[in-house]
Amino acid sequence: MFLMLMNDGFYALLSLFIHLIALILTWWALQSLKIDVFMRRPKSLQSRILLILIALAISYPVARFFLDYMDWSLRLPQIYG
């Protein structure tokens, strides 16, 4: 994906870090919503798993956007050479 300046191991580490940061930020942002109004039992295991799945569903495209944006910005110099 990246230019030859980055090896696969570094890209994997960077991807893990960005995905983890996106997941943490998404989880933090979801905590400010009053989602428990829509749930029968907000403290149940099912409700907590649903919140985790919602956080994953939101954080993945966010992290993918930043990784793609970084990749595209590193490829821009190839236009001129």
Secondary structure, 3 states (H helix, E strand, C coil): CCCCCCCHHHHHHHHHHHHHHHHHHHHHHHCCCCHHHHCCCCCCHHHHHHHHHHHHHHHHHHHHHHHHHHHHHHHHHHHCC
